Amino acid sequence: MGIPARFRSQEGRHALVDGIPFRMPIAAHNTPALMAAFTIDFGKAAALLPHSIHALRWGRKALLVVTVVDYRASVIGKYIEFSVAIACTRGARPAPPLLPLVFQGLYGMGQYVYDLPVSTEISVKGGKGIFGMPKHQSNLDFKIGERTVSSQYDQDGQMAVRIEIKRPGRAWLPITVGAVNYCSFRGMIVKSTIYSAGKVGFSFFEKGSAKLCIGEHPRVQPLKGLGISPDPLFVAFFPAVHGVLDDHVESWYDTYAEPPKAKPEGLESVINLGLSEQWLPPPHDLPDCKP
């Protein structure tokens, strides 16, 4: 799935949505990013997903995907985005194993974004209010070393999630890919797509190539029950990726077998947000953590 040619017609045009000025297309440049995928319990993963969104089968397991992007030049300024997601498909029933990897569009393959802390208020306002993403402002960092790449997010003074990967030897493989995100907001499921191009370094099935630590903050406690594997399925590092967020958004009602008892998060969580690009202080130093 390459970057659509229609984005060229948007070059130089402007949009103003919820008070946020955008220069089109909604793009980011020279952006470092890390990614790691871990196997998790299929049944427990499925329990976290809304109706019509199904965990992608990897054998008898599902996949937890952690992606951290250090947006150094974007249309809404600099910020870090820390995504915790479950690889998924969309449809009336779960997809068979492996086929969604080949026929991604047919099975609606993507990821259900469970948590998405970001550095700035303007990113929360735009990402949640326009695209339904579960963004919230947090303490974040992104560190690139000679041997490792890491990121941590704290919430309310507590360590929430930390990811550290072994830095691949070099980023040599050029790729262009489109990734589908499914999110829950306002009692709706929202689908958005981001297209990325750049060179990636990666490793598969390498023991000890990543360490994922889940903290004690209540927001991330459901992740602890997923049976996350100690070693990743794969890790990837993009030194400088170019990304474009699609301006088309699809949404539909989230439905339940019984009337829901709790009100989902709604527009009240974003309507009074401003356009600040100010970051919170960095997270607490954590010299080591136990997966």
Secondary structure, DSSP 8 states (H G I E B T S, - for coil): ----GGGGGGTT-EEEETTEEEESSEEEEEEEEEEEEEEEEHHHHHTTS-TTEEE--BTTEEEEEEEEEEESSBTT--EEEEEEEEEEEESSS---SSHHHHSHHHHT-EEEEEEEEES-HHHHHHHHHHH---EEE-EEEEEE-SSEEEEEEEETTEEEEEEEEE--S---EEEEEEEEEEEEETTEEEEEEEEEEEEEEEEES-TTSEEEEE-S-GGGHHHHTT---SS-SEEEEEEEEEEEE-S--EEEE---SS--SS----GGGTTT--------------S----
